[in-house]
Amino acid sequence: MSSTASSRTFARAAPFGALLILTGCVSRPAPGTLLHQDDFTRGLANWHIEAEKPGRITADDGVLDIDVPAGATLWFRPRLESPVIIEFEATAVQQGGPNDQVSDLNVFWMAHNADGKQPVFAQVRSGAFAEYNDLLTYYVGLGGNRNTTSRFRRYVGDPAIRPLLPEHDLRAATALLAPNREQTITLIADGHTIEFRRDGVRLFSLDDPAPYSTGWFALRTTYSHLRVGKLRVFRPREPRRPHT
């Protein structure tokens, strides 16, 4: 489902070989050329929404507020091509609301359908998590499973297989969500280099021999309340060098 309104109360959608590096080194890639942005002052026109149950999503005053009791995926409408950097600010809200669970700040990037149907949201999905298993995409679930895990996966287009290596399953408190703490999330797809960073700290890094070079970006959560701001999509200023 999608909307051009600044605020929306929505119902369930209609039918329609890796290396992990966890480091304390803080760095930020040179952003380069700005390709897309959303400052969340003009509504939801940039987003296609798939919601498992009724909830509320608003985009105004510089904040995308996602307050939902079940699974919800928000697809950013522009198709992206590597090399690309996606960056935004995000907060897991804990202020006494019914969905303020501090859980599941999740992302897909470079996502596309295995059957080639475009855009990725041309295939109708209800917002239930299992319906995304057949994607070709990179995925991070930050603070998933009620804020007990942070996981990176490279989906392979098979509904029954979502590879997860043990080193891609983080459980330390430093890799989870803290309530009401704004953080900067950075996603990188630059040739073979795939990265997920939080506040400049690289949590996941994948040297992908067969990288997904084009696709769509989505925010996702389930039974949670998130606030997102300052989305920017850049073309990197300089090509990435291989890790040494």
C-alpha positions as CSV (number, residue, x, y, z in Angstrom):
1,M,0.0,0.0,0.0
2,S,1.2,3.6,-0.6
3,S,0.1,7.1,0.2
4,T,1.0,10.7,-0.6
5,A,-0.5,12.0,2.6
6,S,1.7,13.2,5.4
7,S,-0.1,10.9,7.9
8,R,-1.6,7.6,7.4
9,T,-3.6,5.0,9.3
10,F,-3.4,1.9,7.3
11,A,-5.0,-1.6,7.1
12,R,-3.6,-4.9,6.0
13,A,-2.3,-4.9,2.4
14,A,-4.5,-6.3,-0.2
15,P,-3.5,-9.6,-1.9
16,F,-1.6,-8.6,-4.9
17,G,31.2,-16.7,1.4
18,A,31.2,-13.8,3.8
19,L,33.5,-11.9,6.2
20,L,32.1,-10.3,9.3
21,I,34.1,-7.5,10.9
22,L,33.1,-6.1,14.3
23,T,35.3,-3.2,15.2
24,G,35.4,-0.2,17.5
25,C,37.0,1.9,14.7
26,V,34.8,4.8,13.8
27,S,34.8,6.1,10.2
28,R,32.5,7.4,7.6
29,P,32.7,7.0,3.9
30,A,33.0,10.1,1.7
31,P,29.4,10.7,0.6
32,G,30.1,12.1,-2.9
33,T,27.1,13.0,-5.1
34,L,23.7,13.2,-3.6
35,L,21.2,11.1,-5.6
36,H,18.0,11.1,-3.4
37,Q,16.9,12.5,-0.1
38,D,13.8,12.6,2.1
39,D,13.5,15.1,5.0
40,F,10.0,13.8,5.9
41,T,8.3,17.2,5.5
42,R,6.1,16.4,2.5
43,G,4.3,13.1,3.3
44,L,4.8,9.5,2.2
45,A,4.9,9.9,-1.6
46,N,8.4,8.4,-1.7
47,W,7.3,5.2,0.0
48,H,5.4,2.1,-0.8
49,I,4.0,0.6,2.5
50,E,3.2,-3.1,3.2
51,A,1.5,-3.5,6.6
52,E,0.5,-6.8,8.2
53,K,-2.0,-5.1,10.6
54,P,-3.5,-1.7,11.1
55,G,-1.1,0.9,12.6
56,R,0.0,4.4,12.1
57,I,2.8,5.9,9.9
58,T,3.4,9.7,9.6
59,A,5.9,11.8,7.8
60,D,6.0,15.4,8.9
61,D,8.2,17.9,10.8
62,G,11.3,16.0,9.7
63,V,10.3,12.7,11.2
64,L,9.1,9.4,9.7
65,D,7.2,7.9,12.6
66,I,6.5,4.2,12.3
67,D,4.2,3.0,15.1
68,V,2.9,-0.5,14.3
69,P,1.7,-3.6,16.2
70,A,2.9,-6.1,13.6
71,G,5.1,-6.4,10.5
72,A,5.5,-3.4,8.3
73,T,7.9,-2.7,5.4
74,L,8.4,0.7,3.8
75,W,10.0,0.5,0.3
76,F,11.8,3.6,-0.9
77,R,10.5,4.0,-4.4
78,P,13.6,4.9,-6.4
79,R,15.6,2.0,-7.8
80,L,19.3,2.2,-6.7
81,E,22.4,1.1,-8.5
82,S,25.8,0.3,-7.0
83,P,28.0,2.0,-6.0
84,V,25.7,3.6,-3.5
85,I,25.6,4.8,0.2
86,I,22.3,5.0,2.1
87,E,22.3,6.9,5.3
88,F,19.6,7.9,7.8
89,E,19.0,8.6,11.5
90,A,16.8,6.3,13.6
91,T,15.5,6.0,17.1
92,A,13.8,3.1,18.8
93,V,11.1,4.8,20.9
94,Q,10.3,3.8,24.5
95,Q,7.8,6.3,25.9
96,G,5.0,4.1,27.2
97,G,3.1,3.6,23.9
98,P,1.5,0.2,23.1
99,N,4.1,-0.6,20.5
100,D,7.1,1.0,22.2
101,Q,9.0,-2.3,22.4
102,V,12.6,-1.2,21.4
103,S,12.9,-3.9,18.8
104,D,13.6,-4.5,15.1
105,L,15.3,-1.6,13.3
106,N,15.6,-3.6,10.1
107,V,16.6,-2.9,6.5
108,F,16.7,-4.5,3.1
109,W,19.0,-3.0,0.5
110,M,19.7,-3.8,-3.2
111,A,16.5,-5.9,-3.0
112,H,14.9,-7.3,-6.1
113,N,12.6,-10.2,-7.0
114,A,14.1,-13.5,-8.1
115,D,11.7,-13.6,-11.1
116,G,12.9,-10.2,-12.3
117,K,9.6,-8.5,-11.8
118,Q,10.1,-4.8,-11.2
119,P,9.9,-2.8,-9.0
120,V,10.4,-5.1,-6.0
121,F,7.0,-4.1,-4.7
122,A,5.3,-5.2,-7.9
123,Q,5.1,-8.5,-6.2
124,V,2.3,-8.1,-3.6
125,R,3.3,-8.8,0.0
126,S,1.2,-8.4,3.1
127,G,4.0,-7.2,5.4
128,A,4.4,-10.6,7.1
129,F,8.2,-11.3,7.3
130,A,8.1,-14.8,5.8
131,E,6.8,-13.3,2.5
132,Y,10.2,-11.6,1.9
133,N,12.2,-14.9,2.0
134,D,12.2,-15.2,-1.8
135,L,14.0,-11.9,-2.4
136,L,17.5,-11.4,-3.6
137,T,18.8,-8.8,-1.1
138,Y,21.0,-7.8,1.7
139,Y,19.3,-7.7,5.1
140,V,20.2,-6.6,8.6
141,G,17.9,-7.1,11.6
142,L,19.2,-4.7,14.2
143,G,17.8,-5.6,17.6
144,G,15.6,-8.4,16.2
145,N,13.8,-11.1,18.2
146,R,12.7,-8.6,20.8
147,N,16.1,-6.9,20.9
148,T,18.1,-10.1,21.6
149,T,19.9,-10.5,18.2
150,S,21.4,-8.4,15.4
151,R,21.8,-10.4,12.2
152,F,23.1,-10.0,8.7
153,R,21.9,-12.1,5.8
154,R,22.4,-12.3,2.1
155,Y,19.1,-13.6,0.8
156,V,19.4,-15.9,-2.2
157,G,15.9,-16.0,-3.7
158,D,14.9,-19.3,-2.1
159,P,11.8,-19.1,0.2
160,A,13.2,-21.9,2.3
161,I,16.8,-20.8,2.6
162,R,18.1,-17.6,4.3
163,P,21.8,-18.3,5.0
164,L,23.1,-17.2,8.4
165,L,26.6,-17.9,9.4
166,P,27.3,-18.0,13.2
167,E,29.5,-14.9,13.0
168,H,26.6,-13.0,11.5
169,D,24.5,-13.6,14.6
170,L,25.4,-10.9,17.2
171,R,24.0,-11.0,20.7
172,A,26.3,-8.6,22.7
173,A,24.5,-5.6,24.2
174,T,26.7,-3.3,22.2
175,A,25.2,-4.7,19.0
176,L,21.6,-4.2,20.1
177,L,19.2,-1.3,20.4
178,A,19.1,1.2,23.3
179,P,15.8,3.0,23.9
180,N,15.4,6.6,22.8
181,R,18.9,6.8,21.4
182,E,19.3,8.4,18.0
183,Q,21.8,6.6,15.8
184,T,23.1,7.1,12.3
185,I,22.7,4.0,10.1
186,T,24.9,3.7,7.0
187,L,24.4,1.0,4.3
188,I,27.0,0.5,1.6
189,A,26.8,-1.4,-1.7
190,D,30.0,-0.7,-3.6
191,G,31.0,-3.4,-6.0
192,H,32.0,-6.5,-3.9
193,T,32.0,-4.4,-0.7
194,I,28.8,-4.6,1.3
195,E,28.7,-2.9,4.7
196,F,26.4,-1.9,7.6
197,R,27.6,0.8,10.0
198,R,26.1,2.3,13.0
199,D,27.4,5.8,14.1
200,G,30.4,5.1,11.9
201,V,31.2,1.8,13.5
202,R,31.2,-1.1,11.0
203,L,29.1,-3.9,12.4
204,F,28.9,-6.1,9.3
205,S,31.1,-6.3,6.2
206,L,30.7,-8.7,3.3
207,D,33.1,-9.3,0.5
208,D,30.5,-10.6,-2.0
209,P,31.9,-12.4,-5.1
210,A,28.6,-12.0,-6.8
211,P,27.2,-8.7,-5.5
212,Y,23.7,-7.5,-6.0
213,S,24.3,-4.3,-8.0
214,T,20.8,-2.9,-8.4
215,G,17.6,-3.0,-6.4
216,W,15.5,-1.2,-3.7
217,F,16.0,-0.1,-0.2
218,A,13.4,-0.7,2.6
219,L,12.9,0.1,6.2
220,R,11.2,-2.7,8.2
221,T,10.0,-3.4,11.7
222,T,7.5,-5.5,13.6
223,Y,5.6,-4.7,16.8
224,S,7.7,-1.6,17.4
225,H,7.8,2.2,17.3
226,L,10.6,3.8,15.3
227,R,11.4,7.4,14.3
228,V,13.5,8.0,11.3
229,G,15.0,11.2,9.9
230,K,17.4,12.7,7.3
231,L,17.5,10.0,4.7
232,R,20.2,10.5,2.1
233,V,21.4,8.4,-0.8
234,F,24.8,9.1,-2.3
235,R,27.1,8.0,-5.0
236,P,30.5,7.4,-3.3
237,R,33.1,10.0,-4.1
238,E,35.9,7.5,-4.4
239,P,35.9,3.8,-5.4
240,R,36.2,1.3,-2.6
241,R,39.5,-0.4,-2.1
242,P,39.7,-4.1,-1.2
243,H,40.1,-4.8,2.6
244,T,43.7,-5.6,3.6
